[in-house]
Amino acid sequence: MHIKDVQKSLDTARIWNQTVNVEAWSLEDGGAVVRYYGWKVKGGYWRGGWHRLLNPRNGQIRTVPDCFIVRYNGHPVHY
């Protein structure tokens, strides 16, 4: 999937309150891939290039830069 399609899909998932599966690089773990499976999209900012993901089980919120996303719902992301 192209990153623009991923951004549109993330915004659609936010509107419809759907869960998504995102794999993205992490800055804290030295570039390790972090998996966000079953998380909801809380918000996003296209010009800033990030989306906020919400864990529905414990309410934890993470901000993920769009350029760090490597897989979305099982599909590889390219730019």
C-alpha positions as CSV (number, residue, x, y, z in Angstrom):
1,M,0.0,0.0,0.0
2,H,1.2,3.5,-0.6
3,I,1.5,5.8,2.4
4,K,-1.3,8.1,1.2
5,D,-3.7,5.1,1.0
6,V,-2.6,4.2,4.6
7,Q,-3.3,7.7,5.8
8,K,-6.7,7.8,4.2
9,S,-7.5,4.4,5.6
10,L,-6.4,5.5,9.1
11,D,-8.7,8.5,8.9
12,T,-11.6,6.3,7.8
13,A,-10.9,3.9,10.6
14,R,-11.1,6.8,13.1
15,I,-14.4,8.0,11.7
16,W,-15.9,4.5,11.8
17,N,-14.3,3.6,15.2
18,Q,-12.6,0.5,13.7
19,T,-9.5,-1.2,15.0
20,V,-6.3,-1.4,12.9
21,N,-3.1,-3.4,12.9
22,V,0.0,-1.3,12.5
23,E,3.7,-2.2,12.6
24,A,6.1,0.8,12.9
25,W,9.7,1.5,13.9
26,S,10.3,2.8,17.3
27,L,12.8,5.6,18.3
28,E,13.0,4.4,21.9
29,D,14.0,0.8,21.1
30,G,16.8,1.6,18.7
31,G,14.7,1.1,15.6
32,A,12.9,-2.1,16.6
33,V,9.5,-2.8,15.1
34,V,6.6,-2.2,17.4
35,R,3.3,-4.0,16.7
36,Y,0.0,-2.3,17.4
37,Y,-2.6,-5.0,16.8
38,G,-6.3,-4.2,17.5
39,W,-5.7,-0.5,18.3
40,K,-8.1,2.3,17.4
41,V,-7.2,5.5,15.7
42,K,-7.7,8.4,18.1
43,G,-6.6,11.2,15.7
44,G,-4.1,12.4,13.2
45,Y,-2.4,15.3,11.5
46,W,-1.6,14.9,7.8
47,R,0.7,18.0,7.6
48,G,2.6,16.9,10.7
49,G,2.7,13.3,9.4
50,W,1.5,11.4,12.5
51,H,-1.5,9.5,13.9
52,R,-2.5,8.7,17.5
53,L,-3.4,5.2,18.3
54,L,-5.5,4.1,21.3
55,N,-5.3,0.7,23.0
56,P,-9.0,-0.1,23.8
57,R,-8.0,-2.5,26.6
58,N,-6.1,-0.1,28.8
59,G,-6.6,3.4,27.3
60,Q,-2.9,3.8,26.4
61,I,-2.3,6.3,23.6
62,R,0.8,6.3,21.3
63,T,1.8,8.8,18.7
64,V,3.1,7.1,15.5
65,P,4.9,9.1,12.8
66,D,3.4,8.1,9.4
67,C,6.9,7.7,7.9
68,F,7.7,5.0,10.5
69,I,4.8,2.7,9.5
70,V,6.2,-0.4,7.7
71,R,3.0,-2.6,7.6
72,Y,-0.7,-1.7,7.8
73,N,-3.3,-4.5,8.3
74,G,-0.9,-7.1,7.0
75,H,0.2,-5.1,3.9
76,P,3.7,-3.7,3.4
77,V,3.8,0.1,3.1
78,H,5.8,1.9,0.4
79,Y,6.5,5.6,-0.2
